[in-house]
């Protein structure tokens, strides 16, 4: 789960006050994309203004993610991990990009979960 540590490093970069989330996309053992959530509004969505999710940010910063794996880390103010399961929209984006699995942090042992996309 060393890649969750890299996702945590991305989460630290977030300026979001409520939820700091980082994501990395890994293919062949190498990080090919990374990103963090942003409170900066990117447009008006179905439910009002929306911000950039970490998974989308990582996808936007990668080339050829097909066959890759996404790792998502959400941290609380005390730096402990929290539930970071990708939302349904992010799961759909990852699936369409060809990502096969997403590992994410949880707040209970073993502190991570996985979903097949």
C-alpha positions in Angstrom: 0.0 0.0 0.0 3.0 2.3 -0.5 1.0 4.2 -3.1 -1.5 5.3 -0.5 1.4 7.1 1.1 2.0 9.0 -2.2 -1.8 9.8 -2.3 -1.4 11.2 1.3 1.3 13.5 0.1 -1.1 14.8 -2.5 -3.8 15.3 0.1 -1.5 17.5 2.1 -1.4 19.9 -0.8 -5.1 20.4 -0.8 -6.4 23.8 0.4 -9.9 22.3 1.0 -10.9 23.1 4.6 -13.4 20.2 5.1 -11.8 17.3 3.3 -8.2 17.0 2.2 -8.1 14.2 -0.5 -5.2 13.1 -2.7 -5.1 10.6 -5.5 -2.4 8.9 -7.6 -2.8 6.7 -10.6 -0.2 3.9 -10.9 0.6 1.7 -13.9 3.4 -0.8 -14.1 4.5 0.2 -10.6 5.1 3.8 -11.6 3.0 6.8 -10.7 1.6 8.2 -14.0 -0.8 10.8 -12.5 -1.4 12.6 -9.3 -3.8 15.2 -8.0 -5.7 16.6 -5.0 -9.2 18.0 -4.4 -9.6 21.7 -4.9 -12.2 24.0 -3.4 -11.8 26.3 -6.4 -15.0 26.1 -8.3 -14.8 24.9 -11.9 -18.4 25.5 -12.9 -22.0 25.2 -12.1 -23.1 21.6 -11.8 -26.5 19.9 -11.4 -26.6 20.6 -7.7 -25.0 24.1 -7.7 -21.3 24.8 -7.9 -18.9 21.9 -7.9 -15.2 21.6 -7.1 -12.5 19.3 -8.5 -12.3 15.8 -6.9 -8.8 14.3 -6.4 -9.6 11.4 -8.8 -10.5 13.8 -11.6 -7.4 15.9 -10.9 -5.2 12.8 -11.2 -6.8 11.8 -14.4 -6.3 15.2 -15.9 -2.6 15.0 -15.1 -1.9 11.6 -16.8 -1.6 10.1 -20.2 -2.8 6.7 -21.1 -4.3 5.6 -17.8 -5.8 2.4 -19.3 -4.9 -0.6 -17.2 -3.8 1.5 -14.2 -4.9 1.5 -10.6 -6.1 4.5 -8.6 -5.1 5.1 -4.9 -7.2 7.7 -2.9 -6.3 9.1 0.5 -8.6 11.3 2.6 -7.2 12.8 5.8 -8.8 14.4 8.8 -7.4 17.5 10.5 -5.5 15.3 12.9 -3.8 13.6 9.8 -5.6 10.3 10.4 -7.1 8.5 7.4 -10.8 8.7 6.7 -13.3 7.2 4.3 -12.2 8.1 0.7 -14.3 5.7 -1.4 -14.6 7.4 -4.8 -18.1 8.8 -5.5 -20.2 7.3 -8.3 -19.2 10.0 -10.7 -15.5 9.5 -10.1 -16.0 5.7 -10.3 -17.6 6.2 -13.7 -14.8 8.5 -14.9 -12.1 6.1 -13.7 -13.9 3.1 -15.3 -14.2 5.0 -18.7 -10.5 5.9 -18.5 -9.6 2.2 -18.2 -8.7 2.1 -14.5 -9.3 -1.4 -13.2 -9.3 -0.9 -9.4 -9.4 1.9 -6.8 -7.8 1.5 -3.3 -9.0 4.0 -0.8 -8.6 4.8 2.9 -11.1 4.1 5.6 -11.3 5.1 9.3 -11.4 1.5 10.6 -8.8 -1.3 10.4 -7.3 -2.3 8.0 -7.7 1.4 7.0 -8.2 0.7 3.3 -10.7 -0.7 1.0 -10.7 -1.7 -2.7 -13.3 -1.6 -5.5 -13.1 -3.2 -8.9 -14.1 -0.8 -11.6 
